């Protein structure tokens, strides 16, 4: 039996001292960059990793009710 699956992986990290809760790094290297920033500065850093797994076909996507807000640069 084959099962239709799809995965989504998202990583982001930041520094509480430099930018608070706003991410400074995204993508595969975000965890390493957060650790390296801590080593270099001693600042408290954070990283979040999200792995989503979907089984089956959800059909056509529904439009979002609310547009995503993007943080200011």
C-alpha positions in Angstrom: 0.0 0.0 0.0 1.3 3.4 -0.9 0.2 6.4 1.2 0.2 9.9 -0.3 2.1 12.2 2.1 3.6 15.6 2.0 5.9 17.3 4.5 6.7 20.9 5.2 9.7 21.9 7.3 10.2 25.5 8.6 13.0 26.8 10.8 13.6 30.3 12.2 15.7 31.7 14.9 16.6 35.0 16.5 18.3 36.9 19.3 16.3 38.2 22.3 18.8 41.0 22.8 19.1 42.1 19.1 15.6 41.7 17.8 13.4 40.2 20.6 10.8 37.8 19.2 11.4 38.8 15.6 13.3 36.2 13.5 16.8 37.1 12.3 17.4 33.8 10.5 15.2 31.5 8.5 15.8 28.2 6.7 18.0 25.2 7.2 20.9 27.1 8.9 18.7 29.0 11.4 19.5 26.6 14.3 23.2 26.7 13.7 23.2 30.5 13.3 21.4 31.0 16.6 24.0 28.8 18.4 26.9 30.6 16.6 25.4 34.0 17.6 25.2 32.9 21.2 28.8 31.7 21.1 30.0 34.9 19.6 28.0 37.4 21.7 26.7 35.6 24.8 23.2 36.9 23.9 20.2 34.7 24.7 19.1 33.2 21.3 16.1 31.1 20.3 15.2 28.8 17.5 11.9 27.2 16.4 11.5 24.2 14.2 8.1 23.1 12.7 7.6 19.9 10.8 4.1 19.3 9.3 3.1 16.0 7.8 -0.1 15.7 5.7 -1.5 12.3 4.7 -3.9 12.2 1.7 -5.0 14.9 -0.7 -6.7 18.0 0.8 -8.1 19.1 -2.6 -7.9 22.7 -3.8 -6.6 25.3 -1.3 -9.0 27.7 0.4 -8.1 31.4 0.3 -7.0 32.8 3.7 -9.5 34.9 5.5 -6.9 37.3 6.8 -3.7 38.4 5.0 -0.4 37.5 6.7 1.4 40.4 8.2 5.1 40.5 7.6 7.4 42.1 10.1 9.1 45.4 9.3 12.7 45.2 8.2 
